[in-house]
Amino acid sequence: MRRANILSKLLSCQGVLHLATKNGNDKVDQAAGICLQFDYVSYRKLEQILSMDFQNIKWDEASPTQLDLFHENIRGQMYYK
């Protein structure tokens, strides 16, 4: 991975942490859920959703998007028992 790409991702992560301290963890979690529901995976989209009154947005909260975390290098809960 190129160094500029790593730096860009690091700055995005720091930006999300800043949004969490500015807006509160619960609100950022809800906005992140909306982003996952609509497949928006950028800092700007998260920031836009937080700037709107997203409480009135209709989205299917009953079926949140599950991340596909199946990989041979990821240890499951049985590993830690």
ZIHUZI-V915182 format. One record per helix or strand. SS is the DSSP state (h for helix, s for strand). FROM is the first residue (numbers start at 1). TO is the last residue. If there is no record, write none. Layout:
ss/from/to
SS/FROM/TO
SS/FROM/TO
//
This chain:
ss/from/to
h/3/23
h/25/37
h/43/51
h/54/56
h/77/80
//
